[in-house]
Amino acid sequence: MAQRYGGRHSPDQSDTAPAPSPRGGYRGARRTRVGGRVNMLFLAPLPLAFRAFFGGPVEMALNLVALGLLLLAAWLTREGLRAEEAYDARRIARRPAIPRKIFGSVLTGAGLAVAAHAASGSVAEPAIYALAGMVLHLLAFGPDPLRDKSAEGIDSFQSDRVARVVDRAEDYLRAMTHAIAATRDRDLEARLERFQVTVRDMLRTVEDDPRDLTAARKYLSVYLMGARDASAKYADLATRAPNAEAREKYLVLLSDLEQNFTAKTRALMADSSTDLDIEIEVLRDRLEREGVHLETTETA
């Protein structure tokens, strides 16, 4: 029977894991929520650009300022939703350094107030629009995560160490994605995404049990940094001229790294299963010393 430790299966498990998504992410990743509603935030203020040129210079300036504020609010909201998705996907995460969605709601209110003032010239109406815009924005998109997230039973120091390493590893993975995207090689992008699924399996493993961090640190820092640098160098060569030899070497590098990351992740899970067996035996011995005799049940 497969054992669990910290929500993790042992390496000989027979459960079927979710397949990697065809366009990156990690096993079990959900479809992004950053879509239609945020796109509407970019489209809604565009009429202000036309209205700006059908009034005097003051009205034109106010409408253009309102347009800029609302577009900036839309961008902040989109980035805030992306940051929130990354936060929700991880067991251990630090709150976003900048509350982008909250700033987006404030700028939405400010943009609506400026647009209302340009149209009416009053003060009361802009104040009403500002308050309504902020409240509706918060109701539609919610506030940003305002607290660090840690796994149950893990102290804040350990959680912070893991969060820093995971953040840095995700930065390396994003840099690799951006570098290879510049080559416009779809097959290579898909191959890189499969490698990133393997890396994120290790990240989830470390988040499940921060004691694995010491053993995995070299993989998540030194090896990933080298992979990022190799991706940037290959992309630089490929964007200047096709280079079949360099492409083949890069593919071999990804395969070697993927095999090493997979083997290390399995070793981490095996170590955790061994730790669980030891803890169970220690607990059993202690209970027997206290006079509690446990019956051993063998299952076929």
Salt bridges, closest charged atoms under 4 A:
ASP15 OD2 - HIS9 NE2 3.21
GLU79 OE2 - ARG78 NE 3.63
GLU79 OE2 - ARG82 NH1 3.11
GLU84 OE1 - ARG33 NH2 3.74
GLU84 OE1 - LYS101 NZ 2.71
GLU85 OE2 - ARG33 NE 3.73
ASP88 OD2 - ARG33 NH2 3.71
ASP148 OD1 - ARG95 NH1 3.55
ASP160 OD2 - ARG164 NH1 2.29
ASP167 OD1 - ARG90 NH1 2.83
ASP167 OD2 - ARG94 NH2 2.95
GLU170 OE1 - ARG200 NH2 2.90
ASP171 OD1 - ARG174 NH2 2.34
ASP185 OD2 - ARG247 NE 2.66
GLU189 OE1 - ARG23 NH2 3.84
GLU189 OE2 - ARG186 NH1 2.90
GLU193 OE2 - ARG23 NH2 3.72
ASP201 OD2 - ARG27 NH1 1.97
GLU207 OE2 - ARG90 NE 3.20
GLU207 OE1 - ARG204 NE 2.92
ASP208 OD1 - ARG91 NH1 2.89
ASP209 OD1 - ARG211 NE 3.08
ASP212 OD2 - ARG8 NH1 3.02
ASP229 OD1 - ARG228 NH2 3.07
ASP236 OD2 - ARG240 NH2 2.95
GLU245 OE2 - LYS249 NZ 3.52
GLU258 OE1 - ARG191 NH2 2.55
GLU279 OE2 - ARG211 NH1 3.94
